[in-house]
Amino acid sequence: MILVESRNINNKADFKEALINPSAPEGGLYSPLNLPYFDGEKYSQFSYNEFALKLIESFEFGYEELFKKALKSYEKFDHSYAINLKKIEDKVYINELWHGPTRAFKDMALQPFGVLLNDFSKDKKILIMCATSGDTGPATLKSFENLENIKVICMYPNGGTSSLQELQMRALDKGNLKVLAVKGNFDDTQRILKNLLAKKEFRKSLKMQDYELCAANSVNFGRILFQIIYHYYASLKLWDEFKEKVEIIIPSGNFGNALGAYYAKKMGAKIAKIKIASNANNILSEFFNKGIYDLRDKILKKTISPAMDILISSNIERLLFDKFGDLRTNELMNLLKNQNYFILEQKELQSLQEDFEADFCEDNECMKFIKESKTLIDPHTATCFKMLDISKPSIITSTAEWTKFTPSMIKAIFNRDCKDEKEDFKLLAKNFNLEIKEEISKLFDLNLKNKKVYKNEEIENEILEWIKK
């Protein structure tokens, strides 16, 4: 299969090219022109890795042996199936996607992604850049640590992640990995990334150092591919049990996770509605309910679910392309760029609503759901409970382990402020009889006193100077 640009289908790339160089010529995203049909029921008794390989083969990208090797990265996870489906009601499961090395769902895509990119780059040097609102950063850094021909720049908004997520990144800030705290919010940080990816002078400067530029954010289709698999696989398990289509509820900021569920549905997964749960930055709920994507007068709000503190959801573009084609996508994205908003036609909104529902959850509601939950859930997963209908087969997509958000957990469960995160972290683990990974608990001993915060205009030069070392 050849991938095409979402804004002009005449711009094409094979899988390897799109993985290494995800920046399409006209600013769009490489995407499938048509998704393959995949009869997952034929493989319902397969292991997760065997199922994943069959689904990937349906795309006809080639590289079968390399994909087998990449999927072996799941052997580092807590469970042989990588995911963990936990039943909490008669028809309700939580799909825990955070049992990888950095305790977040981003490992599900970035661990195998790292194997692919490392193999593809054997004869070249690559600089990978990512912008993170919390979990992409640690997962990207962990995936590429200690590799010879790959360097990684990870940017995050200063104060825009949880303290433990920041500690995870800082612990990996060495060798071939560089972490930059950025002045501003996640949208500012993501904008810096997109501008550098598109800047010819920056690429030329990297080329002089023999480096090619790549992105590890979900703008890269290599990330999305692995996110299709776990939604299809989980929905198949519930289909086997209930013989009813399942509703999947997904906490969503940048929309890549939800896009994976949408692609799974189009490929044949027994999925009814995909429910998009946002936090107080309710840009997506407004989009799916009203058909307007409106950034005018919007101010990003800091919430207890920081990975969803996003107003510009990159992967909405892939959804628009799949629904309405490249010409309409190009028109809508130009309107967003030039006027800060676009409005869908009524028939277009109706098309979206055939597959999606959306709502948002304020912090006080999230804390209520955390307190009332039968199992410890993080503040992102908590947003999903607002959209849960226990009468229908449902999967709540759990995107991160609670350990990353101790202050919010303490406030929700004990109704008090967290004064010592390390001690409260231990308290929660003890009270709920949970074993914590040593690599997580020892992060609290790190010292961040010498951290520098970078302004936008400083970042390009800082990267180029670091590359020379």
SULLINGI-V443022 format. One line per field, one symbol per residue. psi: psi as a letter, one per 20 degrees, with the letter a starting at -180 (. if undefined). A space follows every 50 residues. Layout:
BEGIN
psi = ???
END
This chain:
BEGIN
psi = ppqqpiioiioqqrggghghnioqhkjappqpgpqqponhhhkhjqrghg ggggghhiilhakghhhggghihiiirhqhjgrooppirgjpqpnojkja hjkqihhhhhghghgghgghjhjrppopqqpqjghhfghgghhjqjqgjp qppppqppjjrrhhgghgghhjmrcjpppppppaahhgghggghghhioh hghghhhhjkpqpqqjrjiphhghgiihghgggghhhhghgikqqqpppp ppfiigghhghgggghiiqmpeqopoprbimlhhhgghhikpooipjppp pprimhijmphoogihghggghgirhghgggghhggghijrqpqqghggh ggihhqqqrrprghgghghghiqiqpqrhghhhhihjpoiiqpqopooiq qhhilgghgggghilrqohnhghhghgggghjlqppphhghihiiqpjhj pqppqgiigghgghhhhh.
END
